[in-house]
Every structure is written in structure tokens, then in C-alpha cells.
Amino acid sequence: MGAVGSAALILEHLGLPDQAARLHKAIQATTAAGVLTRDVGGTATTEDVTKALVDALN
């Protein structure tokens, strides 16, 4: 999530606010669905989180 959040910030900095907003919304949807890795209290694998993020973007 941190890397994807950082990518969103870079997109904002590069003048791409719509693309940044899509990433922020995907992060929000994924975390709201409870798809979290163990380091933040969840049980999902990194692969699970990545798939959820990609699904939220589609």
C-alpha cells in the first residue's frame, strides 16, 4: 500500500490528478474491504493485496 500510495503522490506531482485519484480510490476500496497484510493487522498476502488493488482499478 505504501508503494502504491507513493505512486499516487508522484502522479499528483506530475500533474496527473485523475490518475492519482484512481489509485487513492483503489487503496480505499481495498482497505475498506479488509484486504490487508499481516503487518497492518490483516491476513492477506502481498499477492492478495495486489490483486485486490488491480481489481479495484478495473
N, CA, C and O of each residue as an XYZ file, in Angstrom:
232
protein
N       0.821     -1.183      0.000
C       0.000      0.000      0.000
C       0.866      1.247      0.000
O       0.546      2.234     -0.662
N       1.946      1.202      0.733
C       2.821      2.364      0.791
C       3.402      2.718     -0.570
O       3.471      3.890     -0.938
N       3.817      1.702     -1.312
C       4.382      1.955     -2.638
C       3.330      2.514     -3.585
O       3.616      3.419     -4.369
N       2.126      1.987     -3.518
C       1.050      2.464     -4.392
C       0.646      3.882     -3.984
O       0.390      4.725     -4.844
N       0.590      4.145     -2.695
C       0.299      5.487     -2.225
C       1.364      6.479     -2.673
O       1.054      7.609     -3.048
N       2.611      6.050     -2.631
C       3.699      6.908     -3.106
C       3.575      7.164     -4.596
O       3.828      8.277     -5.059
N       3.192      6.157     -5.344
C       2.985      6.331     -6.785
C       1.883      7.350     -7.049
O       1.985      8.152     -7.978
N       0.841      7.321     -6.244
C      -0.241      8.299     -6.392
C       0.270      9.715     -6.134
O      -0.094     10.650     -6.845
N       1.102      9.866     -5.130
C       1.672     11.182     -4.839
C       2.557     11.675     -5.985
O       2.554     12.861     -6.315
N       3.303     10.766     -6.581
C       4.145     11.134     -7.723
C       3.266     11.574     -8.889
O       3.565     12.564     -9.557
N       2.181     10.839     -9.133
C       1.269     11.225    -10.213
C       0.706     12.617     -9.976
O       0.614     13.418    -10.906
N       0.332     12.905     -8.747
C      -0.155     14.251     -8.422
C       0.911     15.292     -8.712
O       0.626     16.332     -9.305
N       2.133     15.013     -8.297
C       3.245     15.939     -8.510
C       3.492     16.164    -10.000
O       3.876     17.259    -10.410
N       3.271     15.134    -10.805
C       3.491     15.236    -12.247
C       2.311     15.866    -12.982
O       2.319     15.965    -14.209
N       1.302     16.288    -12.230
C       0.160     16.949    -12.852
C      -0.876     15.994    -13.412
O      -1.582     16.323    -14.365
N      -0.968     14.820    -12.826
C      -1.930     13.811    -13.264
C      -2.904     13.486    -12.126
O      -2.901     12.370    -11.605
N      -3.730     14.451    -11.746
C      -4.598     14.261    -10.586
C      -5.668     13.187    -10.768
O      -6.036     12.530     -9.793
N      -6.171     12.988    -11.970
C      -7.196     11.968    -12.184
C      -6.637     10.569    -11.961
O      -7.279      9.724    -11.337
N      -5.437     10.335    -12.477
C      -4.805      9.034    -12.290
C      -4.454      8.813    -10.823
O      -4.591      7.704    -10.307
N      -4.004      9.861    -10.161
C      -3.688      9.762     -8.731
C      -4.946      9.432     -7.935
O      -4.914      8.610     -7.020
N      -6.047     10.076     -8.289
C      -7.313      9.822     -7.587
C      -7.760      8.385     -7.767
O      -8.294      7.784     -6.835
N      -7.551      7.822     -8.952
C      -7.910      6.413     -9.184
C      -7.131      5.500     -8.243
O      -7.689      4.560     -7.678
N      -5.842      5.781     -8.078
C      -5.034      4.959     -7.169
C      -5.494      5.128     -5.731
O      -5.607      4.147     -4.996
N      -5.760      6.359     -5.324
C      -6.241      6.597     -3.959
C      -7.559      5.851     -3.714
O      -7.748      5.262     -2.649
N      -8.462      5.875     -4.689
C      -9.739      5.181     -4.544
C      -9.539      3.670     -4.474
O     -10.235      2.987     -3.722
N      -8.596      3.146     -5.248
C      -8.308      1.711     -5.207
C      -7.762      1.316     -3.836
O      -8.116      0.266     -3.300
N      -6.910      2.150     -3.280
C      -6.381      1.885     -1.936
C      -7.519      1.897     -0.923
O      -7.612      1.006     -0.078
N      -8.375      2.894     -1.006
C      -9.502      2.986     -0.074
C     -10.430      1.785     -0.204
O     -10.873      1.236      0.804
N     -10.726      1.374     -1.424
C     -11.620      0.231     -1.639
C     -11.002     -1.050     -1.094
O     -11.689     -1.868     -0.483
N      -9.722     -1.215     -1.314
C      -9.032     -2.432     -0.864
C      -8.975     -2.500      0.654
O      -9.261     -3.541      1.244
N      -8.610     -1.403      1.280
C      -8.530     -1.418      2.739
C      -9.918     -1.512      3.365
O     -10.089     -2.176      4.387
N     -10.906     -0.859      2.767
C     -12.278     -0.935      3.294
C     -12.824     -2.351      3.209
O     -13.642     -2.760      4.034
N     -12.372     -3.096      2.210
C     -12.799     -4.491      2.063
C     -12.059     -5.413      3.034
O     -12.353     -6.605      3.115
N     -11.099     -4.852      3.767
C     -10.373     -5.646      4.749
C      -9.232     -6.457      4.172
O      -8.716     -7.361      4.830
N      -8.834     -6.145      2.951
C      -7.720     -6.855      2.326
C      -6.440     -6.157      2.771
O      -6.002     -5.173      2.175
N      -5.853     -6.701      3.842
C      -4.685     -6.105      4.480
C      -3.640     -7.172      4.748
O      -3.971     -8.328      5.012
N      -2.392     -6.781      4.679
C      -1.320     -7.713      5.005
C      -1.163     -7.817      6.523
O      -1.716     -7.018      7.279
N      -0.410     -8.803      6.939
C      -0.260     -9.080      8.378
C       0.354     -7.927      9.151
O       0.038     -7.726     10.323
N       1.234     -7.163      8.500
C       1.907     -6.081      9.223
C       0.955     -4.973      9.656
O       1.300     -4.157     10.510
N      -0.242     -4.940      9.070
C      -1.242     -3.940      9.466
C      -2.515     -4.601      9.981
O      -3.600     -4.022      9.923
N      -2.365     -5.824     10.486
C      -3.468     -6.492     11.151
C      -4.342     -7.385     10.298
O      -5.359     -7.888     10.777
N      -3.974     -7.595      9.047
C      -4.772     -8.448      8.172
C      -4.178     -9.833      8.034
O      -3.256    -10.209      8.758
N      -4.718    -10.581      7.095
C      -4.235    -11.934      6.842
C      -3.884    -12.157      5.372
O      -3.475    -13.253      4.990
N      -4.042    -11.130      4.556
C      -3.807    -11.262      3.122
C      -2.318    -11.302      2.802
O      -1.491    -10.738      3.520
N      -2.004    -11.980      1.711
C      -0.635    -11.974      1.202
C      -0.440    -10.729      0.336
O      -1.398    -10.040     -0.015
N       0.797    -10.464      0.008
C       1.077     -9.348     -0.893
C       0.378     -9.561     -2.229
O      -0.134     -8.615     -2.828
N       0.360    -10.795     -2.686
C      -0.325    -11.125     -3.945
C      -1.822    -10.837     -3.838
O      -2.420    -10.319     -4.780
N      -2.424    -11.169     -2.706
C      -3.854    -10.888     -2.496
C      -4.133     -9.385     -2.562
O      -5.101     -8.949     -3.186
N      -3.285     -8.610     -1.917
C      -3.468     -7.159     -1.899
C      -3.294     -6.591     -3.306
O      -4.072     -5.741     -3.739
N      -2.285     -7.058     -4.007
C      -2.052     -6.589     -5.373
C      -3.238     -6.897     -6.261
O      -3.674     -6.039     -7.029
N      -3.771     -8.112     -6.170
C      -4.934     -8.485     -6.977
C      -6.133     -7.605     -6.635
O      -6.849     -7.161     -7.532
N      -6.354     -7.354     -5.364
C      -7.461     -6.500     -4.947
C      -7.301     -5.079     -5.474
O      -8.279     -4.458     -5.892
N      -6.094     -4.568     -5.459
C      -5.842     -3.231     -5.993
C      -6.117     -3.179     -7.492
O      -6.767     -2.255     -7.981
N      -5.622     -4.173     -8.212
C      -5.842     -4.230     -9.658
C      -7.330     -4.359     -9.966
O      -7.845     -3.696    -10.865
N      -8.013     -5.213     -9.216
C      -9.468     -5.361     -9.419
C     -10.195     -4.050     -9.174
O     -11.142     -3.719     -9.887
N      -9.755     -3.301     -8.167
C     -10.403     -2.022     -7.849
C     -10.142     -0.980     -8.935
O     -10.936     -0.057     -9.116
N      -9.056     -1.123     -9.643
C      -8.743     -0.197    -10.733
C      -9.525     -0.509    -12.007
O      -9.708      0.356    -12.863
N      -9.975     -1.735    -12.117
C     -10.695     -2.143    -13.348
C     -12.140     -1.855    -13.269
O     -12.878     -2.136    -14.213
